[in-house]
Amino acid sequence: MIITHHREKLINAIIFFANNTKYCGKTKLLKLLYFLDFKHFKETGKSVTGLDYYAWQMGPVPKELFEELSGRMKPDMQAAIHQLPASEDFQQIRPKKKFDNQYFSEKEQRLLEEIAFIFRDAKADEMIEATHLKNEPWDKTLKQKGEFKKIDYMLSIDSDIVSLPYEEAKDRLKERSEMYKVFGVK
């Protein structure tokens, strides 16, 4: 069985962003995770958390996590974070545990730090513009497939110097999918 540690990475990324940014509520957190996953995919051909994102009107949303944070959190998430009562139009997320970097590569840790630095003082509504840029994955999905459709990670591949070539990213995605089918995923 292949062990991806996606859940551990997700929980620790949430802890990291809650500790290293201001105004970290649910909406801001979802946008930070989107940047982490899509930037990492662009450079390596794989996401950090394994989340699937959907093109909602207000931006890219990892639906499963959104629902968990909006309702009944799983025990591991409850043990790691709590959400303060809503105030100032957002519900702040506070960590209960310390960040554990053992699940992250150096590149993933660098991206966590970079994204937290860029958006440290931003409020969620200020980040909306960054996720709604023309011809970015959310925008392309919304225009081509419509609202509530899954955003394809391959849409992050472009001509940027740090981006993997399209065919290489496609091959890595296919290989990973085949490995998951053969060996299972945990």
ZASEMAR-805854 format. One record per residue (C-alpha): residue number from 1; residue in one letter; z, x, y. Coordinates in steps of 0.1 Angstrom, whole numbers, plus 2048, in hexadecimal, padded with zeros to 3 digits. Each point is the difference from the previous one (the first is absolute). Example, Ala and Ser with C-alpha at 12.3 -4.5 7.8 and 13.67 -1.06 7.14 Angstrom:
# ZASEMAR-805854
+-----+---------+-----+-----+-----+
! num ! residuo !  pz !  px !  py !
+-----+---------+-----+-----+-----+
!   1 !       A ! 84E ! 87B ! 7D3 !
!   2 !       S ! 7F9 ! 80E ! 822 !
+-----+---------+-----+-----+-----+
This chain:
# ZASEMAR-805854
+-----+---------+-----+-----+-----+
! num ! residuo !  pz !  px !  py !
+-----+---------+-----+-----+-----+
!   1 !       M ! 800 ! 800 ! 800 !
!   2 !       I ! 7F7 ! 80D ! 823 !
!   3 !       I ! 81D ! 7FE ! 818 !
!   4 !       T ! 7F4 ! 7FC ! 824 !
!   5 !       H ! 822 ! 7FB ! 811 !
!   6 !       H ! 7EF ! 7E7 ! 818 !
!   7 !       R ! 81F ! 7EB ! 803 !
!   8 !       E ! 816 ! 81E ! 807 !
!   9 !       K ! 7E7 ! 80C ! 81A !
!  10 !       L ! 7FF ! 7DE ! 810 !
!  11 !       I ! 825 ! 7FD ! 803 !
!  12 !       N ! 805 ! 823 ! 80D !
!  13 !       A ! 7E3 ! 7FC ! 819 !
!  14 !       I ! 812 ! 7E2 ! 80D !
!  15 !       I ! 820 ! 813 ! 803 !
!  16 !       F ! 7EE ! 81D ! 811 !
!  17 !       F ! 7EF ! 7E9 ! 81A !
!  18 !       A ! 820 ! 7ED ! 806 !
!  19 !       N ! 812 ! 821 ! 807 !
!  20 !       N ! 7E5 ! 810 ! 815 !
!  21 !       T ! 7F2 ! 7E5 ! 816 !
!  22 !       K ! 80E ! 7E8 ! 819 !
!  23 !       Y ! 7FB ! 7DA ! 7FE !
!  24 !       C ! 7F9 ! 802 ! 7DA !
!  25 !       G ! 7FD ! 7DB ! 7F7 !
!  26 !       K ! 7EB ! 7F1 ! 7E4 !
!  27 !       T ! 7DF ! 7FE ! 814 !
!  28 !       K ! 802 ! 824 ! 80D !
!  29 !       L ! 80A ! 80C ! 7DD !
!  30 !       L ! 7E2 ! 7F0 ! 7F0 !
!  31 !       K ! 7E9 ! 810 ! 819 !
!  32 !       L ! 810 ! 822 ! 7FB !
!  33 !       L ! 7FB ! 7FD ! 7DA !
!  34 !       Y ! 7DC ! 7F6 ! 806 !
!  35 !       F ! 7FA ! 820 ! 814 !
!  36 !       L ! 811 ! 815 ! 7E6 !
!  37 !       D ! 7ED ! 7F1 ! 7E2 !
!  38 !       F ! 7DD ! 7FF ! 810 !
!  39 !       K ! 803 ! 822 ! 811 !
!  40 !       H ! 80B ! 810 ! 7DF !
!  41 !       F ! 7E4 ! 7EF ! 7ED !
!  42 !       K ! 7E7 ! 80C ! 81A !
!  43 !       E ! 80B ! 824 ! 7FA !
!  44 !       T ! 807 ! 7FF ! 7DA !
!  45 !       G ! 7F1 ! 7E1 ! 7F0 !
!  46 !       K ! 822 ! 7F0 ! 7F8 !
!  47 !       S ! 81A ! 7EC ! 812 !
!  48 !       V ! 824 ! 80A ! 802 !
!  49 !       T ! 811 ! 7DF ! 7F8 !
!  50 !       G ! 7E6 ! 7EF ! 7EA !
!  51 !       L ! 802 ! 7E0 ! 816 !
!  52 !       D ! 7E2 ! 7E9 ! 804 !
!  53 !       Y ! 7FA ! 7F5 ! 824 !
!  54 !       Y ! 7F0 ! 7E0 ! 80C !
!  55 !       A ! 7ED ! 7F8 ! 820 !
!  56 !       W ! 817 ! 7E7 ! 812 !
!  57 !       Q ! 7F9 ! 7F5 ! 823 !
!  58 !       M ! 81B ! 815 ! 80F !
!  59 !       G ! 7F6 ! 81F ! 7EC !
!  60 !       P ! 801 ! 810 ! 7DE !
!  61 !       V ! 81D ! 7F3 ! 7EA !
!  62 !       P ! 80C ! 80C ! 7DE !
!  63 !       K ! 806 ! 7DC ! 7F5 !
!  64 !       E ! 817 ! 807 ! 7E3 !
!  65 !       L ! 818 ! 815 ! 816 !
!  66 !       F ! 7FE ! 7E7 ! 81D !
!  67 !       E ! 80B ! 7E4 ! 7E8 !
!  68 !       E ! 81C ! 816 ! 7F2 !
!  69 !       L ! 80D ! 808 ! 823 !
!  70 !       S ! 7FD ! 7DC ! 80A !
!  71 !       G ! 812 ! 7F2 ! 7E3 !
!  72 !       R ! 814 ! 80C ! 7E3 !
!  73 !       M ! 7FF ! 826 ! 7FE !
!  74 !       K ! 800 ! 811 ! 7DE !
!  75 !       P ! 821 ! 812 ! 7F7 !
!  76 !       D ! 7F3 ! 823 ! 807 !
!  77 !       M ! 7F4 ! 7F6 ! 823 !
!  78 !       Q ! 821 ! 7ED ! 807 !
!  79 !       A ! 813 ! 820 ! 7F7 !
!  80 !       A ! 7EA ! 815 ! 817 !
!  81 !       I ! 7FD ! 7EB ! 820 !
!  82 !       H ! 80D ! 7E3 ! 813 !
!  83 !       Q ! 7F1 ! 7EB ! 81B !
!  84 !       L ! 815 ! 7F9 ! 81F !
!  85 !       P ! 801 ! 7DD ! 80E !
!  86 !       A ! 7E1 ! 7F9 ! 815 !
!  87 !       S ! 803 ! 80A ! 825 !
!  88 !       E ! 7E7 ! 809 ! 81B !
!  89 !       D ! 7E4 ! 7F0 ! 7EC !
!  90 !       F ! 804 ! 817 ! 7E1 !
!  91 !       Q ! 817 ! 805 ! 7E3 !
!  92 !       Q ! 80A ! 825 ! 7FF !
!  93 !       I ! 800 ! 812 ! 7DE !
!  94 !       R ! 81D ! 818 ! 7FA !
!  95 !       P ! 803 ! 817 ! 7E2 !
!  96 !       K ! 81E ! 7FF ! 7E9 !
!  97 !       K ! 7F5 ! 820 ! 7EE !
!  98 !       K ! 7F5 ! 822 ! 80A !
!  99 !       F ! 7DC ! 80A ! 7FF !
! 100 !       D ! 7F6 ! 811 ! 7DF !
! 101 !       N ! 7E2 ! 816 ! 804 !
! 102 !       Q ! 7FE ! 80A ! 7DB !
! 103 !       Y ! 7E4 ! 7E6 ! 7F9 !
! 104 !       F ! 7E9 ! 80C ! 81C !
! 105 !       S ! 7E7 ! 81D ! 801 !
! 106 !       E ! 800 ! 817 ! 81E !
! 107 !       K ! 7E1 ! 7EE ! 80E !
! 108 !       E ! 811 ! 7DE ! 7FC !
! 109 !       Q ! 820 ! 80D ! 812 !
! 110 !       R ! 7EA ! 80F ! 81C !
! 111 !       L ! 7EF ! 7DE ! 804 !
! 112 !       L ! 821 ! 7ED ! 801 !
! 113 !       E ! 80C ! 818 ! 81C !
! 114 !       E ! 7DF ! 7FE ! 813 !
! 115 !       I ! 7FF ! 7DA ! 7FF !
! 116 !       A ! 824 ! 7FD ! 80A !
! 117 !       F ! 7FB ! 818 ! 81D !
! 118 !       I ! 7E1 ! 7ED ! 80D !
! 119 !       F ! 810 ! 7DE ! 7FE !
! 120 !       R ! 825 ! 809 ! 806 !
! 121 !       D ! 805 ! 7ED ! 820 !
! 122 !       A ! 7E5 ! 7E5 ! 7FA !
! 123 !       K ! 809 ! 7DB ! 7FB !
! 124 !       A ! 7ED ! 7EC ! 7E7 !
! 125 !       D ! 7EA ! 7EE ! 819 !
! 126 !       E ! 7F6 ! 822 ! 80F !
! 127 !       M ! 7F4 ! 80B ! 7DD !
! 128 !       I ! 7E9 ! 7E2 ! 7FC !
! 129 !       E ! 7E4 ! 810 ! 813 !
! 130 !       A ! 801 ! 81F ! 7EA !
! 131 !       T ! 7FC ! 7EB ! 7E0 !
! 132 !       H ! 7E5 ! 7EA ! 810 !
! 133 !       L ! 7E7 ! 81B ! 80A !
! 134 !       K ! 7DC ! 7F8 ! 7FC !
! 135 !       N ! 7EF ! 80B ! 7E0 !
! 136 !       E ! 822 ! 80A ! 7F0 !
! 137 !       P ! 809 ! 7F1 ! 7DD !
! 138 !       W ! 812 ! 7E1 ! 80D !
! 139 !       D ! 7E4 ! 7F8 ! 819 !
! 140 !       K ! 7E4 ! 805 ! 7E6 !
! 141 !       T ! 812 ! 7EA ! 7E6 !
! 142 !       L ! 807 ! 7E4 ! 819 !
! 143 !       K ! 7DC ! 800 ! 80C !
! 144 !       Q ! 7EF ! 804 ! 7DE !
! 145 !       K ! 817 ! 7ED ! 7E8 !
! 146 !       G ! 817 ! 7EB ! 816 !
! 147 !       E ! 825 ! 7FB ! 805 !
! 148 !       F ! 819 ! 806 ! 7E3 !
! 149 !       K ! 7E7 ! 815 ! 7ED !
! 150 !       K ! 80A ! 821 ! 7F0 !
! 151 !       I ! 7F8 ! 820 ! 814 !
! 152 !       D ! 7ED ! 819 ! 7EC !
! 153 !       Y ! 80F ! 823 ! 804 !
! 154 !       M ! 7DD ! 80E ! 7FE !
! 155 !       L ! 7FA ! 7F2 ! 823 !
! 156 !       S ! 816 ! 81C ! 80D !
! 157 !       I ! 7E7 ! 81B ! 7F5 !
! 158 !       D ! 7EA ! 80B ! 81D !
! 159 !       S ! 7EF ! 81E ! 80F !
! 160 !       D ! 821 ! 80E ! 80F !
! 161 !       I ! 805 ! 825 ! 7F6 !
! 162 !       V ! 821 ! 7F7 ! 7EE !
! 163 !       S ! 7EF ! 7E4 ! 7EC !
! 164 !       L ! 7F6 ! 805 ! 7DC !
! 165 !       P ! 7DB ! 7FC ! 7FA !
! 166 !       Y ! 7F9 ! 7DC ! 7F5 !
! 167 !       E ! 7F4 ! 808 ! 7DD !
! 168 !       E ! 81E ! 816 ! 7F9 !
! 169 !       A ! 818 ! 7E5 ! 80C !
! 170 !       K ! 7EE ! 7E7 ! 7EA !
! 171 !       D ! 801 ! 817 ! 7E2 !
! 172 !       R ! 826 ! 806 ! 805 !
! 173 !       L ! 806 ! 7DB ! 802 !
! 174 !       K ! 7ED ! 7F9 ! 7E1 !
! 175 !       E ! 811 ! 81D ! 7EC !
! 176 !       R ! 823 ! 7F3 ! 80B !
! 177 !       S ! 7F7 ! 7DD ! 7F6 !
! 178 !       E ! 7F4 ! 80B ! 7DE !
! 179 !       M ! 820 ! 815 ! 7FB !
! 180 !       Y ! 816 ! 7E2 ! 808 !
! 181 !       K ! 7ED ! 7EB ! 7E7 !
! 182 !       V ! 803 ! 81A ! 7E4 !
! 183 !       F ! 823 ! 80D ! 806 !
! 184 !       G ! 810 ! 7E3 ! 813 !
! 185 !       V ! 812 ! 802 ! 821 !
! 186 !       K ! 824 ! 7FF ! 809 !
+-----+---------+-----+-----+-----+
